[in-house]
């Protein structure tokens, strides 16, 4: 899978997540920040905390860390399925 395809899968996964029940398409800024974090962070716990911080900054509400860990696991799985194995 190429980077562009992986990013599309990441966007779809995050858009469907909808942690504040605002409807798809209302998290563009946060999704962009999270995708950058996915490319930079390999550790699920660290990624979950980063996701939590990104959404808290924008919405001034805290998403439970357990919810962030679930989405982080999905995102890392997508990332790992797209990386080349030699």
WOURBEL-V55042 format. One record per backbone hydrogen bond with DSSP energy under -0.5 kcal/mol. NH is the residue of the N-H (numbers start at 1). CO is the residue of the C=O. Records with the same first field share a line. If there is no record, write none. Layout:
NH = CO  CO
//
This chain:
6 = 2
7 = 3
8 = 4
9 = 5
10 = 6
11 = 7
12 = 8
13 = 9
14 = 10
15 = 11
16 = 12
17 = 13
18 = 14
21 = 18
26 = 23
31 = 27
32 = 28
33 = 29
34 = 30
35 = 31
36 = 32
37 = 33
38 = 34
39 = 35
40 = 36
41 = 37
47 = 43
48 = 44
49 = 45
50 = 46
51 = 47
52 = 48
53 = 49
54 = 50
55 = 51
56 = 52
57 = 53
58 = 54
59 = 55
60 = 56
63 = 61
67 = 64
68 = 64
69 = 65
70 = 66
71 = 67
72 = 68
73 = 69
74 = 70
75 = 71
76 = 72
77 = 73
78 = 74
79 = 75
80 = 76
81 = 77
82 = 78  79
83 = 79
86 = 84
//
